[in-house]
Amino acid sequence: MELNADFRERVVVHSDQLEWNASPMPGVDRRMLDRIGGEVARATSIVRYAPNSKFSAHTHTGGEEFIVLDGVFQDEHGDFPEGTYVRNPPTTSHTPGSELGCIIFVKLWQFDMDDRNQFRKDMAAELKAPIDGVATAVLHKDSRETVTYSHLDAGALLVNADAGGIEVLIIAGTVSVDGDTLGKHAWLRLPEGQSLTAVAGEDGAKVWMKTGHLPDAKPPSI
């Protein structure tokens, strides 16, 4: 399967307008944002766990990165409430689920295969003091990518011109980018060479962003 697989193109997905599609596990549904591959895939998705649902135990051969958008995600390593950012690099494993139900934004098979840096962070707790109405946390940074989380006041500007492409998820509020109004759970991907100028709406915005990673985008090696 290929979905939004041309990383040279600008892509906007208003994910709340998409239907939920069933995964192989009962009670676990997903909205696909980009994908290269079948059930084993380089994939970016929003995944919903129904109350008392679980996914089977598995190893992250290509790594897994996720944000808890709603509810509490759980596995044998603990509880991960709304606002948690998690990196599970290649070779890690778990049995995920949720007693009360949850929604996560998840990226699979998008790690450096030598990365072994596993961690979880409370995104809001990482925020620095605001500058010109924008408070930002650097969640992860290495030679190939930078991951940030920002709170924007109403009307504030979020500007980024990093090389290597830009990817944005709106967690709350709205922003305007090049004539598009992006609301809750909207997803934007800009190719190498395009810069981002986002203007927060009247209620401000909470924005997750990754930059620098698109030149390394490729399907998983199975």
N, C-alpha and C positions, 0 to 999 in steps of 0.2 A: 504494500500500500504506500502511496505517496500523497502527502497532503501538505501544501505550502512548502514544498521541498526545494524550491529554487531560491537559494539564499541571496541571490542578486536582486530580488524583488522586495519592494515595500509591501508589508502585509498588515492589515487591521482586522481583528476579529472581535466582534461584540459577543462574547461567549455566553452571556445570559440569554441571548436570543437563540442559542443552539439547543437542539433536543439532547437529552441524555441518552447515551448508548450503553447497552449492557456490556460488561466485561465477562470473561469466562467464569468469574466467581459470583454467586448469587448475592444480591444486595450491594454490589460494587459497580457503579456506573461512571461514565466518563464523557467529557466533552473534549474532543481532540482539536488541538491548535496547530501543531505541525507533527509530521510523522514520516519516517522512512523505514519500512519494514512491516512485518506481520505482528504477532504477539510479542516477539522479541524485536524491539525497534528503537531507533533514535527518536524519541518522542517528547513532546511538550503537551501536557493535558491538564485539565481540571477534573479531579476525581471526587466522587461522592460516595461515602460509606454510610449505608443505612444503619440504624441502631442495631447493635449486636451482630454486625457483619464482620467477616475476617477475610483476608487474602491468604492464600497458602504460603507456607514457609518458602523463602527463596533467597538466593545469593545475588548480590548486585555485581554481576560480572563487569558491567560498564559504568557502575556508579549510579547514584540516585540523589537528587537535590529536591527539597520540597519546602513549601510554606504552608502552615495551617491557616486556612482562611476563615474557618468557622468550626465551632465545636472542639472536641478533644480527640486527637489521633493517639493511638496506643500501640505499643508492641512490648516485647519482653524487656526492653531497656527503659521503659517508663511511660509517663503520660506527657503529651506534647500539646499544650493548649493553643488557642487562637493567638496568632502573632509570633509563633515559633518558626525559626528558620533552621533547617537541618541539612547537613551534607553527610551522606553515607557513601564513601568512595569505593572503588572496585575492591572486591573480596569480602565486603561486609555482608551480613545476612540478618534477616529478621522475619517475624510473622506479624504483619500489621493488621490492625482492626480498630473498632471503635464501639464501646458499649452504648454511648449516647448518640452516635452518629457524628460525622464531620465532613468537611470539604477541604481538599488540599489542592494546591498548584504544584505539579511535579514534573521534573525533567529527568529523563532516563538516557543512559548511554551518551553522556555529554562531558565526561571527565577525561583528563589526562590519565592514561592507564597506569602510570606510576604514582599517582596521587594516593596518599594514605591518610590524609588529614580529615579525620571524622570529628564533627562537633555539632552542637545545637546552640542557638542563641535566641534570647528574647529580643526581638528587633527593636521594640520601643525603648528598651533599657540601654541600647547601644547608641541612641541618638545624641549627637553633639548639640551645642547651643546653636540656635538659628542664626543665619546670616541672610539679610534681606528677605525674611519671611520663609526661609527654607532651612529645616533641620535635617541633617543627613547622618546616617550610620554607614560605615564601611563594614559590610558583613564578611567579605572574603576578597582577597587580592593576591594574585600570583602573576607569573610571567605571561599567562595567556588570557586572563580575564579579571574583571573587577565586578563585584556584586555590591549594590548599595540599597538602602531603604531610606526614603525621605518623607517628611511631613511638610506639606506646603500650606501656607496661609492663603486665604482668598486673594486671588489676583497675582500671587507670586509666580516668578519665572523659574523653571527648571531647565537649564541649558547644558548640553553635553555634546562634544565634538570628538570623542575618543575614536581612535582608529579601530577597525576590526568589527564594525557593526554594533548595533544597539538594540536591546530588547527591553520592553517595558510592560509591566502588569499594573493596572490600577486596582488597588486593594479597597479603597474607599474614596468617595467624592468624585469629582470630575476634573478633567483637564482638556484643553483644546490644543490640538497639534495639526498645523497645516490645514485648517478648515474642518477637521474631524473632531467631534466631541466624544471623548472616551469616558465612559462611566464605569461603575463597579464591575470588576473582573474583565474589562476590555483589555485586549492584548495587542501590542504594536511591535513589529520587528522592522528595523531599518537596516538596509544593507551597508556594507563597507563603503565609506565615502559620503554618507548622508549624516547630517547632524540633527540633534533634537533641540527644539524649543517648545516647551510645554507651558501653558498658562493655566493656573488653577482656577476652578470655578468659584462661585460665591460661597460654597461650604468648604473650600480648601480641598486637599487631596492627600492620600497616602499612596506612595508609588514605590514599587520594587523595580530595580533596573540592573541589567547585566550588559557589560560592554566588552569588546575585544575578542569574542569567542567564535564569531561566524567563520573566519578563514579556516578553522579547524573542524568545521561541521562535516560529518561523514556518517554513513550508516554503520551499524555495529558489525564487528567481525565475529561470526558465529562458528 
